[in-house]
Amino acid sequence: MPPRNNHRVSTMPTPLTLYGANDCDDTDHVIDRLRAWNIPFREVILERDPDAERFVIFINGGYRSTPTLVFGDGRLKTILTEPTDEELTEVLGRAGYVVQP
């Protein structure tokens, strides 16, 4: 009898958090795209969360850039700031999401 393989490969996409602002057209656009593509994400509005605002400023080199998307929930993360549709589609694909434009 061959040895049993106990390794499991996750087929779940990388978790996505979107940090946005209430008055940001780019945030609205990316949210609309994610919803149109049925991509699950957690939305954090900076005006409601001072800790999140400090985090976004820190990871963006002192700028409060929105939207900022963070893929991953562990130590390894991919950060995407103010993406074009092409950049968003590419990174979503690498993170395991299926995007059907």
Secondary structure, 3 states (H helix, E strand, C coil): CCCCCCCCCCCCCCCEEEEECCCCHHHHHHHHHHHHCCCCCEEEEHHHCHHHHHHHHHHCCCCCCCCEEEECCCCCCEEEECCCHHHHHHHHHHCCCCCCC
